[in-house]
Amino acid sequence: MSSNPLYDLAPIFWLLAVGVLVALGPLLWVWRHNAGSGPARKLYALTVLTLFLTFDLTLFGAFTRLTDSGLGCPDWPGCYGNASPLGARHDIAMAQAAQPTGPVTHGKAWVEMVHRYLATGVGFLILVLTVSTWLTRRSQRRRPAEQARDRPLSLWWPMSTLVWVCLQGAFGALTVTWKLYPAIVTLHLMGAMVLLALLCIQAVRYRQAASDRAPSPLAPGLRLGLFAVLALLVLQIALGGWVSTNYAVLACTQFPQCQGSWWPPMNFSQGFQIWRSLGEAAGGGTIDFSALTAIHYTHRLMSYVVFVAIGLLVLRLWRGSASLRPQARWLGGLALLQLATGLGNVLLGWPLIAAVLHTGGAAAMVVVLTWALCETRFAAAAAARARDLRNQPNPRMEVAR
């Protein structure tokens, strides 16, 4: 088998070209369906579409990992130095002949490269969003009448999203070149969740600017509950990523017990050694099965806490805020989906569709909780802002004068 460098930037321009082609479709759709709308409305439509495509990319990333396609092309950004698996047919065939059950096959190579193409397309859309927001802010500053009519758009969130998607791309490269290091793969998954949250914040902010409305006041205790549940969910997703990247799902194939016991033999110290290769202990040798059991069972125990916390939050949102009832319905439905797919993974032997949906459900819950937080603010802060607005001159009246 021919040797290839882990990083070969020769096909980078071809990869970027494919990403631009992937992004052109969504861009043309937004331009066509929002031709007569204001800039905030156009940015909102493009952000929602980018959020949807990023969610799809997260699902496809889970599919790539779960089908063992993450090393289908063992170099980056191309495939054996080529822009697609078509040019790497010979190298892939040689790798498959050397290791018939190994990670490199023609099908896995295509799955991996399609994931890279989609990721590049999403990155280009985020770049367009950032540039468009900057141009809109610049236009608003040059035309005072327009600034009085439309709420100024913040450039902070688009810039943060652009920086983050670049970091996410770097982690994607490390995922391949470091041969699926569990810590790197888990961080790549967590990076996808942060990217979804950033895009959700942008979408809500653009919609609020387009409709000229502010977030609704919410009781401090309830809003703190939203933050607390989101923090628990993030921790649970990190634990779930650690289970998946260490292939510890099948360490327990019973529910509610594990290996016929309520507390099976578990090696927590080895299971949560963060910096180590896949399937290996930090000091060398193969990781113990008891360590995999500890990884799985910790995630399962935490799921009980998160499920109860989400259930209580759904009840409080339903009773305490009529404006957040849509989010409450989504959270309740997604919690049930997570319960069903989690049980399916354990009892049915980790079926692919259940595993992908489990990742998708977690990502959707991050989006819904972020949506709820962006649509609200602390009631005391809202009252103070209302007093400040009453004491300020009306910009529309100034423009009319």
C-alpha positions as CSV (number, residue, x, y, z in Angstrom):
1,M,0.0,0.0,0.0
2,S,1.3,3.5,-0.9
3,S,2.1,5.8,1.9
4,N,0.4,9.2,2.0
5,P,0.9,12.2,4.4
6,L,-1.8,12.7,7.0
7,Y,-2.2,16.3,5.9
8,D,-2.2,16.8,2.1
9,L,-3.5,20.3,1.2
10,A,-3.3,19.7,-2.5
11,P,-7.1,18.9,-2.9
12,I,-8.2,21.8,-0.6
13,F,-9.3,24.0,-3.5
14,W,-11.4,21.2,-5.0
15,L,-12.9,20.6,-1.6
16,L,-13.7,24.3,-1.2
17,A,-15.2,24.4,-4.7
18,V,-17.5,21.5,-3.9
19,G,-18.5,23.2,-0.7
20,V,-19.4,26.4,-2.6
21,L,-21.5,24.4,-5.0
22,V,-23.3,22.7,-2.0
23,A,-24.0,26.1,-0.5
24,L,-25.3,27.7,-3.8
25,G,-28.6,25.9,-3.6
26,P,-29.6,27.2,-0.2
27,L,-28.4,30.7,-1.1
28,L,-30.4,30.8,-4.3
29,W,-33.5,29.5,-2.5
30,V,-33.3,32.2,0.2
31,W,-32.7,34.9,-2.4
32,R,-35.7,33.8,-4.5
33,H,-38.2,33.4,-1.6
34,N,-37.2,36.6,0.3
35,A,-36.5,39.0,-2.6
36,G,-38.8,41.7,-1.3
37,S,-38.0,41.3,2.4
38,G,-35.8,43.4,4.6
39,P,-32.2,42.5,5.4
40,A,-33.0,41.1,8.9
41,R,-35.7,38.8,7.4
42,K,-33.3,37.5,4.7
43,L,-30.6,36.9,7.3
44,Y,-33.2,35.1,9.5
45,A,-34.3,32.8,6.6
46,L,-30.7,32.0,5.7
47,T,-29.7,31.3,9.3
48,V,-32.7,29.0,9.8
49,L,-31.7,27.1,6.6
50,T,-28.1,26.9,7.7
51,L,-29.2,25.7,11.2
52,F,-31.2,23.0,9.5
53,L,-28.3,21.9,7.3
54,T,-26.0,21.9,10.3
55,F,-28.4,19.7,12.1
56,D,-28.4,17.3,9.1
57,L,-24.6,17.5,9.1
58,T,-24.6,16.5,12.8
59,L,-26.8,13.5,12.0
60,F,-24.6,12.5,9.0
61,G,-21.5,12.9,11.3
62,A,-23.1,10.4,13.7
63,F,-23.9,8.1,10.7
64,T,-20.2,8.4,9.6
65,R,-19.0,7.4,13.1
66,L,-21.5,4.6,13.6
67,T,-20.8,3.0,10.3
68,D,-17.0,3.1,11.1
69,S,-16.4,5.4,8.1
70,G,-14.4,8.0,10.0
71,L,-11.2,6.6,8.6
72,G,-12.6,5.7,5.1
73,C,-10.1,8.3,3.9
74,P,-7.2,8.2,6.3
75,D,-5.7,11.6,5.3
76,W,-7.1,15.1,5.2
77,P,-8.7,17.0,3.5
78,G,-8.7,14.8,0.5
79,C,-8.8,11.0,0.0
80,Y,-5.3,9.6,-0.5
81,G,-4.3,13.0,-1.9
82,N,-7.3,13.2,-4.2
83,A,-10.4,15.4,-4.2
84,S,-12.8,12.4,-4.2
85,P,-12.7,8.6,-3.8
86,L,-12.8,8.3,-7.6
87,G,-9.2,9.4,-7.9
88,A,-8.2,7.1,-5.0
89,R,-9.7,3.9,-6.3
90,H,-6.3,2.2,-6.6
91,D,-5.2,3.2,-3.0
92,I,-8.6,2.2,-1.5
93,A,-8.5,-1.2,-3.3
94,M,-5.0,-1.9,-2.0
95,A,-5.9,-0.9,1.6
96,Q,-9.1,-3.1,1.4
97,A,-7.1,-6.0,0.0
98,A,-4.5,-5.6,2.9
99,Q,-7.3,-5.4,5.5
100,P,-10.6,-6.8,4.2
101,T,-12.3,-6.0,7.6
102,G,-10.4,-2.7,8.1
103,P,-11.7,0.8,8.1
104,V,-11.0,1.6,4.4
105,T,-13.6,0.5,1.8
106,H,-15.0,2.3,-1.3
107,G,-18.4,2.8,0.5
108,K,-16.8,4.2,3.7
109,A,-14.6,6.5,1.7
110,W,-17.6,8.0,0.0
111,V,-19.4,8.4,3.3
112,E,-16.4,10.2,4.8
113,M,-15.9,12.5,1.8
114,V,-19.6,13.4,1.5
115,H,-19.4,14.4,5.2
116,R,-16.5,16.7,4.4
117,Y,-18.3,18.2,1.4
118,L,-21.4,19.0,3.5
119,A,-19.2,20.5,6.3
120,T,-17.5,22.7,3.8
121,G,-20.8,23.9,2.4
122,V,-22.0,24.8,5.9
123,G,-18.8,26.6,6.6
124,F,-19.3,28.7,3.4
125,L,-22.9,29.5,4.4
126,I,-21.7,30.7,7.8
127,L,-19.1,32.9,6.1
128,V,-21.9,34.4,3.9
129,L,-24.0,35.1,7.0
130,T,-21.1,36.9,8.7
131,V,-20.3,39.0,5.6
132,S,-24.0,39.8,5.1
133,T,-24.5,40.9,8.7
134,W,-21.4,43.2,8.5
135,L,-22.7,44.8,5.2
136,T,-26.2,45.3,6.8
137,R,-24.7,47.0,9.8
138,R,-22.6,49.2,7.6
139,S,-25.6,50.2,5.6
140,Q,-27.6,50.9,8.8
141,R,-24.9,53.2,10.0
142,R,-24.8,55.1,6.8
143,R,-28.5,55.7,6.7
144,P,-30.0,57.0,9.9
145,A,-33.6,56.6,8.7
146,E,-33.0,52.9,8.2
147,Q,-31.3,52.6,11.5
148,A,-34.4,54.2,13.2
149,R,-36.7,51.8,11.4
150,D,-34.7,48.6,11.9
151,R,-33.0,47.4,15.1
152,P,-29.2,47.3,14.6
153,L,-27.9,43.8,14.1
154,S,-25.1,42.5,16.3
155,L,-22.0,41.3,14.5
156,W,-20.7,39.5,17.7
157,W,-22.7,36.3,17.2
158,P,-22.0,35.7,13.4
159,M,-18.3,36.3,14.1
160,S,-18.3,33.9,17.0
161,T,-20.0,31.3,14.8
162,L,-17.5,31.8,12.0
163,V,-14.5,31.3,14.4
164,W,-16.2,28.3,16.0
165,V,-16.9,26.6,12.6
166,C,-13.2,27.0,11.8
167,L,-12.2,25.4,15.1
168,Q,-14.8,22.6,14.4
169,G,-13.1,22.0,11.0
170,A,-9.7,21.7,12.7
171,F,-11.2,19.1,15.1
172,G,-12.6,17.3,12.1
173,A,-9.1,17.0,10.7
174,L,-7.7,15.8,14.0
175,T,-10.4,13.2,14.3
176,V,-9.0,11.6,11.1
177,T,-5.3,12.2,11.5
178,W,-5.3,11.1,15.1
179,K,-7.1,7.9,14.3
180,L,-10.3,8.4,16.1
181,Y,-8.8,9.4,19.5
182,P,-11.9,9.2,21.8
183,A,-11.2,12.6,23.4
184,I,-10.9,14.3,20.0
185,V,-14.1,12.6,18.6
186,T,-16.0,13.6,21.7
187,L,-14.8,17.2,21.5
188,H,-15.8,17.2,17.8
189,L,-19.3,16.1,18.8
190,M,-19.5,18.8,21.5
191,G,-18.3,21.4,19.0
192,A,-21.2,20.5,16.8
193,M,-23.6,21.1,19.7
194,V,-22.1,24.5,20.3
195,L,-22.4,25.4,16.6
196,L,-26.1,24.5,16.6
197,A,-26.6,26.7,19.7
198,L,-24.8,29.6,18.1
199,L,-26.8,29.4,14.9
200,C,-30.0,29.1,17.0
201,I,-29.1,32.3,18.8
202,Q,-28.5,34.1,15.5
203,A,-31.8,32.9,14.1
204,V,-33.8,34.1,17.1
205,R,-32.0,37.5,17.2
206,Y,-32.6,38.1,13.4
207,R,-36.3,37.2,13.8
208,Q,-36.6,39.6,16.8
209,A,-34.9,42.3,14.7
210,A,-37.1,41.7,11.7
211,S,-40.3,41.9,13.9
212,D,-39.0,44.6,16.1
213,R,-39.7,42.8,19.4
214,A,-37.7,42.1,22.5
215,P,-37.5,38.8,24.5
216,S,-40.3,38.2,26.9
217,P,-39.8,38.6,30.6
218,L,-39.6,35.3,32.6
219,A,-39.5,34.6,36.3
220,P,-35.9,34.4,37.5
221,G,-36.3,30.9,39.0
222,L,-37.8,29.5,35.8
223,R,-35.1,31.0,33.6
224,L,-32.4,29.7,35.9
225,G,-34.1,26.3,35.5
226,L,-33.6,26.6,31.8
227,F,-29.8,27.3,32.3
228,A,-29.5,24.4,34.8
229,V,-31.2,21.8,32.5
230,L,-29.1,23.0,29.6
231,A,-25.9,22.5,31.7
232,L,-27.1,19.0,32.7
233,L,-27.9,18.2,29.1
234,V,-24.5,19.3,27.9
235,L,-22.8,17.0,30.5
236,Q,-25.0,14.1,29.5
237,I,-24.2,14.6,25.8
238,A,-20.5,14.6,26.7
239,L,-21.0,11.3,28.6
240,G,-23.0,9.9,25.6
241,G,-20.2,10.9,23.2
242,W,-17.7,9.2,25.5
243,V,-19.9,6.0,25.4
244,S,-20.1,6.1,21.6
245,T,-16.5,6.9,20.9
246,N,-15.3,4.1,23.2
247,Y,-17.9,1.7,21.8
248,A,-19.2,1.0,25.3
249,V,-22.9,0.9,24.3
250,L,-23.0,-2.9,24.4
251,A,-21.2,-3.2,27.8
252,C,-24.7,-3.4,29.3
253,T,-27.4,-5.2,27.3
254,Q,-30.0,-5.3,30.0
255,F,-32.3,-2.7,31.5
256,P,-32.7,-1.6,34.2
257,Q,-29.9,-3.9,35.5
258,C,-26.5,-4.3,33.9
259,Q,-24.9,-7.7,33.6
260,G,-27.5,-9.1,36.0
261,S,-26.6,-6.6,38.7
262,W,-27.6,-3.2,40.0
263,W,-23.9,-2.4,40.4
264,P,-21.7,-4.4,38.1
265,P,-17.9,-4.5,38.3
266,M,-16.7,-1.1,37.1
267,N,-13.2,0.4,36.6
268,F,-14.0,4.2,36.7
269,S,-10.3,5.3,36.8
270,Q,-9.5,3.5,33.6
271,G,-12.8,4.3,31.9
272,F,-12.4,8.0,32.4
273,Q,-8.7,8.3,31.5
274,I,-9.3,11.0,28.9
275,W,-6.0,11.1,26.9
276,R,-5.5,7.7,25.4
277,S,-5.9,5.8,22.1
278,L,-9.1,4.0,21.1
279,G,-9.4,0.7,22.9
280,E,-6.2,1.2,24.9
281,A,-5.5,2.2,28.5
282,A,-3.4,5.2,29.2
283,G,-0.5,3.1,30.5
284,G,-0.6,0.7,27.5
285,G,-2.5,-2.5,26.9
286,T,-6.1,-3.1,26.1
287,I,-8.8,-1.3,28.1
288,D,-10.7,-3.5,30.6
289,F,-14.3,-4.5,29.9
290,S,-15.1,-3.2,33.5
291,A,-13.9,0.2,32.3
292,L,-16.3,0.1,29.4
293,T,-19.0,-0.9,31.8
294,A,-18.2,2.2,34.0
295,I,-18.5,4.4,31.0
296,H,-21.9,3.0,30.0
297,Y,-23.4,2.9,33.5
298,T,-22.3,6.5,34.3
299,H,-24.2,7.7,31.2
300,R,-27.2,5.6,32.2
301,L,-27.3,6.9,35.8
302,M,-27.0,10.5,34.6
303,S,-29.8,9.9,32.1
304,Y,-32.2,9.4,35.0
305,V,-31.3,12.7,36.5
306,V,-31.6,14.5,33.2
307,F,-35.0,12.9,32.3
308,V,-36.5,13.9,35.7
309,A,-35.1,17.5,35.4
310,I,-36.5,17.9,31.9
311,G,-39.9,16.5,33.0
312,L,-40.0,19.1,35.8
313,L,-39.0,21.9,33.5
314,V,-41.6,21.0,31.0
315,L,-44.3,21.1,33.7
316,R,-43.1,24.5,34.9
317,L,-42.9,26.0,31.5
318,W,-46.4,24.8,30.6
319,R,-47.8,26.3,33.8
320,G,-45.6,29.3,34.1
321,S,-45.2,30.7,30.6
322,A,-47.8,30.6,27.9
323,S,-45.2,31.9,25.4
324,L,-42.9,29.0,26.0
325,R,-45.5,26.2,25.6
326,P,-44.2,25.3,22.1
327,Q,-40.7,24.8,23.6
328,A,-42.3,22.7,26.4
329,R,-44.0,20.5,23.9
330,W,-40.8,20.0,21.9
331,L,-38.8,19.2,25.1
332,G,-41.4,16.7,26.3
333,G,-41.5,14.9,22.9
334,L,-37.7,14.8,22.5
335,A,-37.3,13.5,26.0
336,L,-39.6,10.6,25.2
337,L,-37.6,10.0,21.9
338,Q,-34.4,9.9,23.9
339,L,-35.8,7.4,26.3
340,A,-37.1,5.2,23.4
341,T,-33.9,5.3,21.4
342,G,-31.7,4.9,24.4
343,L,-33.6,1.7,25.4
344,G,-33.4,0.6,21.8
345,N,-29.7,0.9,21.7
346,V,-29.3,-1.3,24.8
347,L,-32.0,-3.9,24.2
348,L,-31.8,-4.2,20.4
349,G,-28.0,-4.4,20.1
350,W,-27.3,-0.8,19.0
351,P,-29.3,-0.5,15.8
352,L,-28.0,2.2,13.4
353,I,-31.3,4.1,13.1
354,A,-31.8,4.2,16.9
355,A,-28.2,5.4,17.5
356,V,-28.4,8.2,14.9
357,L,-31.8,9.3,16.2
358,H,-30.4,9.4,19.7
359,T,-27.7,11.8,18.6
360,G,-30.3,13.8,16.7
361,G,-32.6,14.0,19.7
362,A,-29.8,15.3,21.9
363,A,-28.9,18.0,19.3
364,A,-32.5,19.0,18.9
365,M,-32.9,19.4,22.7
366,V,-29.9,21.8,22.7
367,V,-31.5,23.8,20.0
368,V,-34.9,24.0,21.8
369,L,-33.4,25.0,25.1
370,T,-31.3,27.7,23.4
371,W,-34.4,28.9,21.6
372,A,-36.3,29.2,24.9
373,L,-33.4,31.1,26.6
374,C,-33.1,33.5,23.6
375,E,-36.9,34.2,23.6
376,T,-36.8,35.2,27.3
377,R,-35.0,37.5,29.7
378,F,-35.1,37.9,33.5
379,A,-38.2,39.8,34.5
380,A,-36.3,42.3,36.6
381,A,-34.0,43.1,33.6
382,A,-36.9,43.5,31.3
383,A,-38.6,46.0,33.7
384,A,-35.3,48.0,33.9
385,R,-35.0,48.1,30.1
386,A,-38.6,49.2,29.7
387,R,-37.9,52.1,32.1
388,D,-34.8,53.1,30.1
389,L,-36.7,53.0,26.9
390,R,-39.4,55.3,28.3
391,N,-36.7,57.8,29.3
392,Q,-35.1,57.8,25.9
393,P,-36.2,60.0,23.0
394,N,-38.1,58.2,20.2
395,P,-35.8,57.8,17.2
396,R,-38.8,57.7,14.8
397,M,-39.9,61.1,16.1
398,E,-36.4,62.5,15.7
399,V,-36.4,61.3,12.1
400,A,-39.8,62.8,11.4
401,R,-38.6,66.2,12.7
